Amino acid sequence: MKILLLEDDPILADILTHYLREKGFDALHVDNGEAALEKAFDEKFDLMILDINVPKKNGLDVVKTLRKHDNTTPTIIITAYQDTAHMKQGFENGCDDYIKKPFDLEELDLRIQNISRRFSIESVENLDLGDGISLVPAKNKLFVGEKTHQLARKECEILIYLSTHKKRVISPEELMQNLWEYESMPSDATIRVYIKNLRALLGKDKIQTIRGSGYYFE
Protein backbone atom coordinates (compact mmCIF):
# COMPACT_ATOMS: atom_id res chain seq x y z
CA MET A 1 0.00 0.00 0.00
CA LYS A 2 1.35 3.42 -0.97
CA ILE A 3 0.61 6.10 1.65
CA LEU A 4 1.02 9.88 1.52
CA LEU A 5 1.67 11.35 4.98
CA LEU A 6 1.20 15.09 5.60
CA GLU A 7 2.67 16.08 8.97
CA ASP A 8 4.75 19.16 9.87
CA ASP A 9 5.87 18.03 13.33
CA PRO A 10 9.29 16.50 12.54
CA ILE A 11 9.32 14.17 15.55
CA LEU A 12 5.84 12.79 14.94
CA ALA A 13 6.52 12.59 11.20
CA ASP A 14 9.63 10.47 11.82
CA ILE A 15 7.72 8.20 14.20
CA LEU A 16 4.80 7.69 11.82
CA THR A 17 6.95 7.28 8.71
CA HIS A 18 9.18 4.72 10.44
CA TYR A 19 6.16 2.85 11.79
CA LEU A 20 4.38 2.72 8.43
CA ARG A 21 7.51 1.44 6.67
CA GLU A 22 8.08 -1.15 9.37
CA LYS A 23 4.54 -2.36 8.65
CA GLY A 24 5.56 -2.86 5.02
CA PHE A 25 3.87 0.23 3.55
CA ASP A 26 5.47 2.53 0.98
CA ALA A 27 5.16 5.80 2.93
CA LEU A 28 6.00 9.22 1.47
CA HIS A 29 6.19 12.17 3.88
CA VAL A 30 5.61 15.87 3.12
CA ASP A 31 5.43 18.73 5.62
CA ASN A 32 3.08 21.25 4.00
CA GLY A 33 -0.27 21.24 2.21
CA GLU A 34 0.96 22.51 -1.14
CA ALA A 35 3.55 19.73 -1.34
CA ALA A 36 0.83 17.21 -0.46
CA LEU A 37 -1.37 18.43 -3.32
CA GLU A 38 1.54 18.33 -5.75
CA LYS A 39 2.37 14.75 -4.80
CA ALA A 40 -1.29 13.68 -4.85
CA PHE A 41 -1.73 15.03 -8.39
CA ASP A 42 1.59 13.64 -9.67
CA GLU A 43 1.48 10.16 -8.14
CA LYS A 44 -1.12 7.53 -7.29
CA PHE A 45 -1.60 6.72 -3.61
CA ASP A 46 -3.76 4.08 -1.95
CA LEU A 47 -4.26 6.14 1.21
CA MET A 48 -3.55 9.66 2.48
CA ILE A 49 -2.98 10.53 6.16
CA LEU A 50 -3.26 14.30 6.55
CA ASP A 51 -2.73 16.54 9.56
CA ILE A 52 -4.97 19.61 9.69
CA ASN A 53 -2.70 22.30 11.12
CA VAL A 54 0.18 22.41 8.62
CA PRO A 55 1.83 25.26 6.65
CA LYS A 56 0.72 26.75 3.31
CA LYS A 57 -2.56 24.82 3.01
CA ASN A 58 -4.21 22.97 5.86
CA GLY A 59 -5.19 19.32 5.64
CA LEU A 60 -8.92 20.04 5.41
CA ASP A 61 -8.37 22.30 2.40
CA VAL A 62 -6.13 19.65 0.82
CA VAL A 63 -8.95 17.10 1.01
CA LYS A 64 -11.50 19.60 -0.29
CA THR A 65 -9.30 20.52 -3.27
CA LEU A 66 -8.64 16.89 -4.15
CA ARG A 67 -12.32 15.99 -4.02
CA LYS A 68 -13.14 18.91 -6.31
CA HIS A 69 -10.72 17.40 -8.82
CA ASP A 70 -12.34 13.97 -8.53
CA ASN A 71 -9.48 12.48 -6.51
CA THR A 72 -11.21 9.85 -4.38
CA THR A 73 -8.15 8.44 -2.60
CA PRO A 74 -9.23 7.30 0.91
CA THR A 75 -8.11 9.84 3.50
CA ILE A 76 -7.58 9.80 7.26
CA ILE A 77 -7.40 13.18 8.99
CA ILE A 78 -5.25 13.52 12.12
CA THR A 79 -5.43 16.57 14.37
CA ALA A 80 -4.77 18.01 17.81
CA TYR A 81 -8.16 19.73 17.76
CA GLN A 82 -10.53 18.11 20.25
CA ASP A 83 -13.77 19.81 19.15
CA THR A 84 -16.39 18.22 16.93
CA ALA A 85 -16.55 21.24 14.60
CA HIS A 86 -13.27 20.32 12.90
CA MET A 87 -14.35 16.69 12.71
CA LYS A 88 -17.61 17.74 11.05
CA GLN A 89 -15.73 19.92 8.58
CA GLY A 90 -13.35 17.07 7.80
CA PHE A 91 -16.17 14.71 6.84
CA GLU A 92 -17.96 17.46 4.92
CA ASN A 93 -14.77 18.10 2.94
CA GLY A 94 -14.54 14.42 2.04
CA CYS A 95 -12.29 12.64 4.53
CA ASP A 96 -13.06 8.99 5.32
CA ASP A 97 -11.80 8.76 8.91
CA TYR A 98 -10.57 11.07 11.67
CA ILE A 99 -8.09 10.59 14.53
CA LYS A 100 -7.56 12.98 17.42
CA LYS A 101 -4.08 13.41 18.90
CA PRO A 102 -2.58 11.93 20.93
CA PHE A 103 -3.25 8.46 19.54
CA ASP A 104 -1.61 5.05 19.80
CA LEU A 105 0.13 3.65 16.76
CA GLU A 106 -2.04 0.56 17.18
CA GLU A 107 -5.13 2.74 16.72
CA LEU A 108 -3.71 4.13 13.49
CA ASP A 109 -3.00 0.59 12.30
CA LEU A 110 -6.57 -0.47 13.08
CA ARG A 111 -7.96 2.48 11.16
CA ILE A 112 -5.73 1.70 8.18
CA GLN A 113 -6.96 -1.89 8.25
CA ASN A 114 -10.55 -0.66 8.36
CA ILE A 115 -9.97 1.67 5.39
CA SER A 116 -8.33 -1.23 3.52
CA ARG A 117 -11.41 -3.40 4.03
CA ARG A 118 -13.87 -0.62 3.16
CA PHE A 119 -12.12 0.30 -0.07
CA SER A 120 -10.76 -3.15 -0.94
CA ILE A 121 -7.15 -1.99 -0.76
CA GLU A 122 -4.76 -4.90 -0.72
CA SER A 123 -1.38 -4.55 0.95
CA VAL A 124 1.31 -5.49 -1.54
CA GLU A 125 2.82 -8.69 -0.20
CA ASN A 126 4.67 -9.51 -3.39
CA LEU A 127 6.16 -6.64 -5.40
CA ASP A 128 6.99 -7.71 -8.97
CA LEU A 129 10.24 -6.04 -10.09
CA GLY A 130 10.37 -7.75 -13.49
CA ASP A 131 12.89 -10.20 -14.98
CA GLY A 132 11.82 -12.93 -12.56
CA ILE A 133 12.56 -10.75 -9.53
CA SER A 134 10.07 -10.10 -6.72
CA LEU A 135 10.13 -8.56 -3.27
CA VAL A 136 8.11 -9.32 -0.14
CA PRO A 137 8.40 -6.04 1.84
CA ALA A 138 6.83 -7.32 5.06
CA LYS A 139 9.53 -9.99 5.31
CA ASN A 140 12.44 -8.10 3.67
CA LYS A 141 12.84 -11.02 1.28
CA LEU A 142 14.05 -10.74 -2.31
CA PHE A 143 13.41 -13.54 -4.82
CA VAL A 144 15.69 -13.67 -7.84
CA GLY A 145 14.79 -16.63 -10.01
CA GLU A 146 14.98 -19.67 -7.76
CA LYS A 147 17.14 -17.92 -5.13
CA THR A 148 15.89 -16.25 -1.96
CA HIS A 149 17.81 -13.43 -0.29
CA GLN A 150 17.19 -11.84 3.11
CA LEU A 151 17.64 -8.08 2.83
CA ALA A 152 18.50 -5.59 5.54
CA ARG A 153 15.50 -3.36 6.25
CA LYS A 154 17.14 -0.28 4.70
CA GLU A 155 18.08 -2.25 1.59
CA CYS A 156 14.44 -3.25 1.29
CA GLU A 157 13.24 0.35 1.78
CA ILE A 158 15.67 1.67 -0.85
CA LEU A 159 14.57 -0.98 -3.32
CA ILE A 160 10.89 -0.21 -2.73
CA TYR A 161 11.49 3.52 -3.16
CA LEU A 162 13.50 3.15 -6.36
CA SER A 163 11.10 0.64 -7.91
CA THR A 164 8.01 2.74 -7.14
CA HIS A 165 9.61 5.85 -8.69
CA LYS A 166 10.74 4.28 -11.94
CA LYS A 167 10.14 7.27 -14.16
CA ARG A 168 12.79 9.56 -12.70
CA VAL A 169 16.29 9.75 -11.29
CA ILE A 170 16.43 9.55 -7.48
CA SER A 171 19.24 11.48 -5.81
CA PRO A 172 21.03 10.21 -2.70
CA GLU A 173 19.63 13.25 -0.87
CA GLU A 174 16.06 12.24 -1.72
CA LEU A 175 16.67 8.73 -0.43
CA MET A 176 18.09 10.12 2.81
CA GLN A 177 15.24 12.56 3.38
CA ASN A 178 12.54 9.98 2.77
CA LEU A 179 14.05 6.86 4.33
CA TRP A 180 16.01 8.15 7.33
CA GLU A 181 15.27 10.29 10.34
CA TYR A 182 17.07 13.63 10.33
CA GLU A 183 19.35 12.74 13.25
CA SER A 184 20.50 9.48 11.65
CA MET A 185 20.98 10.43 8.00
CA PRO A 186 23.82 8.41 6.43
CA SER A 187 26.66 9.58 4.22
CA ASP A 188 26.70 9.27 0.42
CA ALA A 189 29.23 6.46 0.89
CA THR A 190 26.70 4.48 2.95
CA ILE A 191 24.08 4.91 0.23
CA ARG A 192 26.59 3.64 -2.33
CA VAL A 193 27.22 0.55 -0.19
CA TYR A 194 23.49 -0.23 -0.06
CA ILE A 195 23.21 0.22 -3.84
CA LYS A 196 26.27 -2.00 -4.38
CA ASN A 197 24.72 -4.73 -2.21
CA LEU A 198 21.44 -4.57 -4.14
CA ARG A 199 23.21 -4.68 -7.50
CA ALA A 200 25.07 -7.80 -6.41
CA LEU A 201 21.68 -9.50 -6.02
CA LEU A 202 19.68 -7.86 -8.82
CA GLY A 203 22.34 -7.60 -11.50
CA LYS A 204 24.33 -4.50 -12.38
CA ASP A 205 21.83 -3.15 -14.93
CA LYS A 206 18.72 -3.09 -12.73
CA ILE A 207 19.82 0.01 -10.80
CA GLN A 208 21.70 2.46 -13.00
CA THR A 209 23.89 5.29 -11.75
CA ILE A 210 23.32 8.63 -13.47
CA ARG A 211 26.59 10.40 -12.85
CA GLY A 212 26.20 13.53 -10.75
CA SER A 213 22.44 13.00 -10.33
CA GLY A 214 21.55 9.74 -8.62
CA TYR A 215 20.00 6.36 -9.38
CA TYR A 216 17.51 5.13 -11.92
CA PHE A 217 15.60 1.86 -11.56
CA GLU A 218 15.30 0.03 -14.88
C-alpha positions as a Markdown table, in Angstrom:
| # | Residue | x | y | z |
|---|---|---|---|---|
| 1 | Met | 0.0 | 0.0 | 0.0 |
| 2 | Lys | 1.3 | 3.4 | -1.0 |
| 3 | Ile | 0.6 | 6.1 | 1.7 |
| 4 | Leu | 1.0 | 9.9 | 1.5 |
| 5 | Leu | 1.7 | 11.3 | 5.0 |
| 6 | Leu | 1.2 | 15.1 | 5.6 |
| 7 | Glu | 2.7 | 16.1 | 9.0 |
| 8 | Asp | 4.7 | 19.2 | 9.9 |
| 9 | Asp | 5.9 | 18.0 | 13.3 |
| 10 | Pro | 9.3 | 16.5 | 12.5 |
| 11 | Ile | 9.3 | 14.2 | 15.6 |
| 12 | Leu | 5.8 | 12.8 | 14.9 |
| 13 | Ala | 6.5 | 12.6 | 11.2 |
| 14 | Asp | 9.6 | 10.5 | 11.8 |
| 15 | Ile | 7.7 | 8.2 | 14.2 |
| 16 | Leu | 4.8 | 7.7 | 11.8 |
| 17 | Thr | 6.9 | 7.3 | 8.7 |
| 18 | His | 9.2 | 4.7 | 10.4 |
| 19 | Tyr | 6.2 | 2.9 | 11.8 |
| 20 | Leu | 4.4 | 2.7 | 8.4 |
| 21 | Arg | 7.5 | 1.4 | 6.7 |
| 22 | Glu | 8.1 | -1.1 | 9.4 |
| 23 | Lys | 4.5 | -2.4 | 8.6 |
| 24 | Gly | 5.6 | -2.9 | 5.0 |
| 25 | Phe | 3.9 | 0.2 | 3.5 |
| 26 | Asp | 5.5 | 2.5 | 1.0 |
| 27 | Ala | 5.2 | 5.8 | 2.9 |
| 28 | Leu | 6.0 | 9.2 | 1.5 |
| 29 | His | 6.2 | 12.2 | 3.9 |
| 30 | Val | 5.6 | 15.9 | 3.1 |
| 31 | Asp | 5.4 | 18.7 | 5.6 |
| 32 | Asn | 3.1 | 21.2 | 4.0 |
| 33 | Gly | -0.3 | 21.2 | 2.2 |
| 34 | Glu | 1.0 | 22.5 | -1.1 |
| 35 | Ala | 3.5 | 19.7 | -1.3 |
| 36 | Ala | 0.8 | 17.2 | -0.5 |
| 37 | Leu | -1.4 | 18.4 | -3.3 |
| 38 | Glu | 1.5 | 18.3 | -5.7 |
| 39 | Lys | 2.4 | 14.7 | -4.8 |
| 40 | Ala | -1.3 | 13.7 | -4.9 |
| 41 | Phe | -1.7 | 15.0 | -8.4 |
| 42 | Asp | 1.6 | 13.6 | -9.7 |
| 43 | Glu | 1.5 | 10.2 | -8.1 |
| 44 | Lys | -1.1 | 7.5 | -7.3 |
| 45 | Phe | -1.6 | 6.7 | -3.6 |
| 46 | Asp | -3.8 | 4.1 | -2.0 |
| 47 | Leu | -4.3 | 6.1 | 1.2 |
| 48 | Met | -3.6 | 9.7 | 2.5 |
| 49 | Ile | -3.0 | 10.5 | 6.2 |
| 50 | Leu | -3.3 | 14.3 | 6.6 |
| 51 | Asp | -2.7 | 16.5 | 9.6 |
| 52 | Ile | -5.0 | 19.6 | 9.7 |
| 53 | Asn | -2.7 | 22.3 | 11.1 |
| 54 | Val | 0.2 | 22.4 | 8.6 |
| 55 | Pro | 1.8 | 25.3 | 6.7 |
| 56 | Lys | 0.7 | 26.8 | 3.3 |
| 57 | Lys | -2.6 | 24.8 | 3.0 |
| 58 | Asn | -4.2 | 23.0 | 5.9 |
| 59 | Gly | -5.2 | 19.3 | 5.6 |
| 60 | Leu | -8.9 | 20.0 | 5.4 |
| 61 | Asp | -8.4 | 22.3 | 2.4 |
| 62 | Val | -6.1 | 19.7 | 0.8 |
| 63 | Val | -9.0 | 17.1 | 1.0 |
| 64 | Lys | -11.5 | 19.6 | -0.3 |
| 65 | Thr | -9.3 | 20.5 | -3.3 |
| 66 | Leu | -8.6 | 16.9 | -4.1 |
| 67 | Arg | -12.3 | 16.0 | -4.0 |
| 68 | Lys | -13.1 | 18.9 | -6.3 |
| 69 | His | -10.7 | 17.4 | -8.8 |
| 70 | Asp | -12.3 | 14.0 | -8.5 |
| 71 | Asn | -9.5 | 12.5 | -6.5 |
| 72 | Thr | -11.2 | 9.9 | -4.4 |
| 73 | Thr | -8.1 | 8.4 | -2.6 |
| 74 | Pro | -9.2 | 7.3 | 0.9 |
| 75 | Thr | -8.1 | 9.8 | 3.5 |
| 76 | Ile | -7.6 | 9.8 | 7.3 |
| 77 | Ile | -7.4 | 13.2 | 9.0 |
| 78 | Ile | -5.2 | 13.5 | 12.1 |
| 79 | Thr | -5.4 | 16.6 | 14.4 |
| 80 | Ala | -4.8 | 18.0 | 17.8 |
| 81 | Tyr | -8.2 | 19.7 | 17.8 |
| 82 | Gln | -10.5 | 18.1 | 20.3 |
| 83 | Asp | -13.8 | 19.8 | 19.2 |
| 84 | Thr | -16.4 | 18.2 | 16.9 |
| 85 | Ala | -16.6 | 21.2 | 14.6 |
| 86 | His | -13.3 | 20.3 | 12.9 |
| 87 | Met | -14.4 | 16.7 | 12.7 |
| 88 | Lys | -17.6 | 17.7 | 11.0 |
| 89 | Gln | -15.7 | 19.9 | 8.6 |
| 90 | Gly | -13.4 | 17.1 | 7.8 |
| 91 | Phe | -16.2 | 14.7 | 6.8 |
| 92 | Glu | -18.0 | 17.5 | 4.9 |
| 93 | Asn | -14.8 | 18.1 | 2.9 |
| 94 | Gly | -14.5 | 14.4 | 2.0 |
| 95 | Cys | -12.3 | 12.6 | 4.5 |
| 96 | Asp | -13.1 | 9.0 | 5.3 |
| 97 | Asp | -11.8 | 8.8 | 8.9 |
| 98 | Tyr | -10.6 | 11.1 | 11.7 |
| 99 | Ile | -8.1 | 10.6 | 14.5 |
| 100 | Lys | -7.6 | 13.0 | 17.4 |
| 101 | Lys | -4.1 | 13.4 | 18.9 |
| 102 | Pro | -2.6 | 11.9 | 20.9 |
| 103 | Phe | -3.2 | 8.5 | 19.5 |
| 104 | Asp | -1.6 | 5.1 | 19.8 |
| 105 | Leu | 0.1 | 3.6 | 16.8 |
| 106 | Glu | -2.0 | 0.6 | 17.2 |
| 107 | Glu | -5.1 | 2.7 | 16.7 |
| 108 | Leu | -3.7 | 4.1 | 13.5 |
| 109 | Asp | -3.0 | 0.6 | 12.3 |
| 110 | Leu | -6.6 | -0.5 | 13.1 |
| 111 | Arg | -8.0 | 2.5 | 11.2 |
| 112 | Ile | -5.7 | 1.7 | 8.2 |
| 113 | Gln | -7.0 | -1.9 | 8.2 |
| 114 | Asn | -10.6 | -0.7 | 8.4 |
| 115 | Ile | -10.0 | 1.7 | 5.4 |
| 116 | Ser | -8.3 | -1.2 | 3.5 |
| 117 | Arg | -11.4 | -3.4 | 4.0 |
| 118 | Arg | -13.9 | -0.6 | 3.2 |
| 119 | Phe | -12.1 | 0.3 | -0.1 |
| 120 | Ser | -10.8 | -3.2 | -0.9 |
| 121 | Ile | -7.1 | -2.0 | -0.8 |
| 122 | Glu | -4.8 | -4.9 | -0.7 |
| 123 | Ser | -1.4 | -4.6 | 1.0 |
| 124 | Val | 1.3 | -5.5 | -1.5 |
| 125 | Glu | 2.8 | -8.7 | -0.2 |
| 126 | Asn | 4.7 | -9.5 | -3.4 |
| 127 | Leu | 6.2 | -6.6 | -5.4 |
| 128 | Asp | 7.0 | -7.7 | -9.0 |
| 129 | Leu | 10.2 | -6.0 | -10.1 |
| 130 | Gly | 10.4 | -7.7 | -13.5 |
| 131 | Asp | 12.9 | -10.2 | -15.0 |
| 132 | Gly | 11.8 | -12.9 | -12.6 |
| 133 | Ile | 12.6 | -10.7 | -9.5 |
| 134 | Ser | 10.1 | -10.1 | -6.7 |
| 135 | Leu | 10.1 | -8.6 | -3.3 |
| 136 | Val | 8.1 | -9.3 | -0.1 |
| 137 | Pro | 8.4 | -6.0 | 1.8 |
| 138 | Ala | 6.8 | -7.3 | 5.1 |
| 139 | Lys | 9.5 | -10.0 | 5.3 |
| 140 | Asn | 12.4 | -8.1 | 3.7 |
| 141 | Lys | 12.8 | -11.0 | 1.3 |
| 142 | Leu | 14.0 | -10.7 | -2.3 |
| 143 | Phe | 13.4 | -13.5 | -4.8 |
| 144 | Val | 15.7 | -13.7 | -7.8 |
| 145 | Gly | 14.8 | -16.6 | -10.0 |
| 146 | Glu | 15.0 | -19.7 | -7.8 |
| 147 | Lys | 17.1 | -17.9 | -5.1 |
| 148 | Thr | 15.9 | -16.2 | -2.0 |
| 149 | His | 17.8 | -13.4 | -0.3 |
| 150 | Gln | 17.2 | -11.8 | 3.1 |
| 151 | Leu | 17.6 | -8.1 | 2.8 |
| 152 | Ala | 18.5 | -5.6 | 5.5 |
| 153 | Arg | 15.5 | -3.4 | 6.3 |
| 154 | Lys | 17.1 | -0.3 | 4.7 |
| 155 | Glu | 18.1 | -2.2 | 1.6 |
| 156 | Cys | 14.4 | -3.2 | 1.3 |
| 157 | Glu | 13.2 | 0.3 | 1.8 |
| 158 | Ile | 15.7 | 1.7 | -0.9 |
| 159 | Leu | 14.6 | -1.0 | -3.3 |
| 160 | Ile | 10.9 | -0.2 | -2.7 |
| 161 | Tyr | 11.5 | 3.5 | -3.2 |
| 162 | Leu | 13.5 | 3.2 | -6.4 |
| 163 | Ser | 11.1 | 0.6 | -7.9 |
| 164 | Thr | 8.0 | 2.7 | -7.1 |
| 165 | His | 9.6 | 5.8 | -8.7 |
| 166 | Lys | 10.7 | 4.3 | -11.9 |
| 167 | Lys | 10.1 | 7.3 | -14.2 |
| 168 | Arg | 12.8 | 9.6 | -12.7 |
| 169 | Val | 16.3 | 9.7 | -11.3 |
| 170 | Ile | 16.4 | 9.5 | -7.5 |
| 171 | Ser | 19.2 | 11.5 | -5.8 |
| 172 | Pro | 21.0 | 10.2 | -2.7 |
| 173 | Glu | 19.6 | 13.2 | -0.9 |
| 174 | Glu | 16.1 | 12.2 | -1.7 |
| 175 | Leu | 16.7 | 8.7 | -0.4 |
| 176 | Met | 18.1 | 10.1 | 2.8 |
| 177 | Gln | 15.2 | 12.6 | 3.4 |
| 178 | Asn | 12.5 | 10.0 | 2.8 |
| 179 | Leu | 14.1 | 6.9 | 4.3 |
| 180 | Trp | 16.0 | 8.1 | 7.3 |
| 181 | Glu | 15.3 | 10.3 | 10.3 |
| 182 | Tyr | 17.1 | 13.6 | 10.3 |
| 183 | Glu | 19.3 | 12.7 | 13.3 |
| 184 | Ser | 20.5 | 9.5 | 11.7 |
| 185 | Met | 21.0 | 10.4 | 8.0 |
| 186 | Pro | 23.8 | 8.4 | 6.4 |
| 187 | Ser | 26.7 | 9.6 | 4.2 |
| 188 | Asp | 26.7 | 9.3 | 0.4 |
| 189 | Ala | 29.2 | 6.5 | 0.9 |
| 190 | Thr | 26.7 | 4.5 | 3.0 |
| 191 | Ile | 24.1 | 4.9 | 0.2 |
| 192 | Arg | 26.6 | 3.6 | -2.3 |
| 193 | Val | 27.2 | 0.5 | -0.2 |
| 194 | Tyr | 23.5 | -0.2 | -0.1 |
| 195 | Ile | 23.2 | 0.2 | -3.8 |
| 196 | Lys | 26.3 | -2.0 | -4.4 |
| 197 | Asn | 24.7 | -4.7 | -2.2 |
| 198 | Leu | 21.4 | -4.6 | -4.1 |
| 199 | Arg | 23.2 | -4.7 | -7.5 |
| 200 | Ala | 25.1 | -7.8 | -6.4 |
| 201 | Leu | 21.7 | -9.5 | -6.0 |
| 202 | Leu | 19.7 | -7.9 | -8.8 |
| 203 | Gly | 22.3 | -7.6 | -11.5 |
| 204 | Lys | 24.3 | -4.5 | -12.4 |
| 205 | Asp | 21.8 | -3.2 | -14.9 |
| 206 | Lys | 18.7 | -3.1 | -12.7 |
| 207 | Ile | 19.8 | 0.0 | -10.8 |
| 208 | Gln | 21.7 | 2.5 | -13.0 |
| 209 | Thr | 23.9 | 5.3 | -11.7 |
| 210 | Ile | 23.3 | 8.6 | -13.5 |
| 211 | Arg | 26.6 | 10.4 | -12.9 |
| 212 | Gly | 26.2 | 13.5 | -10.7 |
| 213 | Ser | 22.4 | 13.0 | -10.3 |
| 214 | Gly | 21.5 | 9.7 | -8.6 |
| 215 | Tyr | 20.0 | 6.4 | -9.4 |
| 216 | Tyr | 17.5 | 5.1 | -11.9 |
| 217 | Phe | 15.6 | 1.9 | -11.6 |
| 218 | Glu | 15.3 | 0.0 | -14.9 |
